Structure formats: C-alpha cells, structure tokens
Amino acid sequence: MVSNYEEDRVVQDLVGTCNDAASYCGVRDRLYPDRKAMGYPFDRAARSGVDRLANFLTPNMAVQSISVVHNDRTVNRTG
C-alpha cells in the first residue's frame, strides 16, 4: 500500500530504539510511522462476496507489479 506521507505522517521525537523494524512497527513506545492502524488495510475483513482480487478492488485501488531490491548496507538517519 502506498499513501500520501504529508497526510499520514506522525510528528514525534525519535528518541528510543528502533532495532531493525522501525519502518514496519515504529519506534518502541512511540506512534506508528503513519496515522493508519497497524496492518491497515489488511487488518479489515473483505466485503461480503469477495472471493478474488478483481472483486476486492475499488476505484481508488490499482494493481502493479514491482521489484524489491535489497542492498545490504546501513544508512545513517539525518534531520
């Protein structure tokens, strides 16, 4: 899922530990990285009668093939 960061961002200090999963779970004892519920939109049941992807999609959704590339490096946070 892709959303608008400027609408969904959470302004908070980042003091604390994030270990390896800050982008997924957030920083310990802080809010998630965005305003959405943890797991959104996959934390909700599909509409009644949805048994395939074509039935699940709504006008504001799209399906896109992507490539995920892992670079084994660490980038220091700035800002």
CNS distance restraints for C-alpha pairs under 8 A (distance, minus, plus):
assign (resid   1 and name CA) (resid  41 and name CA) 7.96 0.50 0.50
assign (resid   3 and name CA) (resid   8 and name CA) 7.33 0.50 0.50
assign (resid   4 and name CA) (resid   8 and name CA) 6.19 0.50 0.50
assign (resid   5 and name CA) (resid   9 and name CA) 5.28 0.50 0.50
assign (resid   5 and name CA) (resid  34 and name CA) 7.67 0.50 0.50
assign (resid   8 and name CA) (resid  34 and name CA) 5.08 0.50 0.50
assign (resid   8 and name CA) (resid  35 and name CA) 5.11 0.50 0.50
assign (resid   8 and name CA) (resid  36 and name CA) 7.20 0.50 0.50
assign (resid   9 and name CA) (resid  33 and name CA) 6.69 0.50 0.50
assign (resid   9 and name CA) (resid  34 and name CA) 4.77 0.50 0.50
assign (resid   9 and name CA) (resid  35 and name CA) 6.38 0.50 0.50
assign (resid  10 and name CA) (resid  31 and name CA) 7.27 0.50 0.50
assign (resid  10 and name CA) (resid  32 and name CA) 7.60 0.50 0.50
assign (resid  10 and name CA) (resid  33 and name CA) 6.25 0.50 0.50
assign (resid  10 and name CA) (resid  34 and name CA) 5.40 0.50 0.50
assign (resid  10 and name CA) (resid  35 and name CA) 6.36 0.50 0.50
assign (resid  12 and name CA) (resid  30 and name CA) 7.76 0.50 0.50
assign (resid  12 and name CA) (resid  31 and name CA) 7.86 0.50 0.50
assign (resid  14 and name CA) (resid  27 and name CA) 7.07 0.50 0.50
assign (resid  14 and name CA) (resid  30 and name CA) 7.97 0.50 0.50
assign (resid  16 and name CA) (resid  27 and name CA) 6.47 0.50 0.50
assign (resid  16 and name CA) (resid  28 and name CA) 6.39 0.50 0.50
assign (resid  16 and name CA) (resid  29 and name CA) 7.84 0.50 0.50
assign (resid  17 and name CA) (resid  27 and name CA) 6.02 0.50 0.50
assign (resid  17 and name CA) (resid  28 and name CA) 6.09 0.50 0.50
assign (resid  18 and name CA) (resid  22 and name CA) 5.03 0.50 0.50
assign (resid  18 and name CA) (resid  26 and name CA) 6.89 0.50 0.50
assign (resid  18 and name CA) (resid  27 and name CA) 4.73 0.50 0.50
assign (resid  18 and name CA) (resid  28 and name CA) 6.36 0.50 0.50
assign (resid  21 and name CA) (resid  25 and name CA) 5.92 0.50 0.50
assign (resid  21 and name CA) (resid  26 and name CA) 7.02 0.50 0.50
assign (resid  22 and name CA) (resid  26 and name CA) 4.26 0.50 0.50
assign (resid  22 and name CA) (resid  27 and name CA) 5.47 0.50 0.50
assign (resid  22 and name CA) (resid  33 and name CA) 7.67 0.50 0.50
assign (resid  23 and name CA) (resid  33 and name CA) 6.62 0.50 0.50
assign (resid  24 and name CA) (resid  32 and name CA) 7.98 0.50 0.50
assign (resid  24 and name CA) (resid  33 and name CA) 7.63 0.50 0.50
assign (resid  25 and name CA) (resid  32 and name CA) 6.15 0.50 0.50
assign (resid  25 and name CA) (resid  33 and name CA) 7.47 0.50 0.50
assign (resid  25 and name CA) (resid  38 and name CA) 7.76 0.50 0.50
assign (resid  26 and name CA) (resid  30 and name CA) 6.81 0.50 0.50
assign (resid  26 and name CA) (resid  31 and name CA) 6.47 0.50 0.50
assign (resid  26 and name CA) (resid  32 and name CA) 4.55 0.50 0.50
assign (resid  26 and name CA) (resid  33 and name CA) 5.36 0.50 0.50
assign (resid  27 and name CA) (resid  31 and name CA) 7.22 0.50 0.50
assign (resid  27 and name CA) (resid  32 and name CA) 7.23 0.50 0.50
assign (resid  32 and name CA) (resid  36 and name CA) 7.94 0.50 0.50
assign (resid  32 and name CA) (resid  38 and name CA) 7.37 0.50 0.50
assign (resid  36 and name CA) (resid  40 and name CA) 6.09 0.50 0.50
assign (resid  37 and name CA) (resid  41 and name CA) 7.96 0.50 0.50
assign (resid  38 and name CA) (resid  43 and name CA) 7.47 0.50 0.50
assign (resid  39 and name CA) (resid  43 and name CA) 5.10 0.50 0.50
assign (resid  40 and name CA) (resid  44 and name CA) 7.28 0.50 0.50
assign (resid  46 and name CA) (resid  50 and name CA) 6.32 0.50 0.50
assign (resid  46 and name CA) (resid  56 and name CA) 6.98 0.50 0.50
assign (resid  47 and name CA) (resid  56 and name CA) 7.40 0.50 0.50
assign (resid  49 and name CA) (resid  55 and name CA) 7.99 0.50 0.50
assign (resid  50 and name CA) (resid  55 and name CA) 5.34 0.50 0.50
assign (resid  50 and name CA) (resid  56 and name CA) 5.73 0.50 0.50
assign (resid  51 and name CA) (resid  55 and name CA) 6.78 0.50 0.50
assign (resid  51 and name CA) (resid  56 and name CA) 7.69 0.50 0.50
assign (resid  52 and name CA) (resid  56 and name CA) 6.53 0.50 0.50
assign (resid  53 and name CA) (resid  57 and name CA) 6.36 0.50 0.50
assign (resid  57 and name CA) (resid  61 and name CA) 5.84 0.50 0.50
assign (resid  57 and name CA) (resid  62 and name CA) 7.34 0.50 0.50
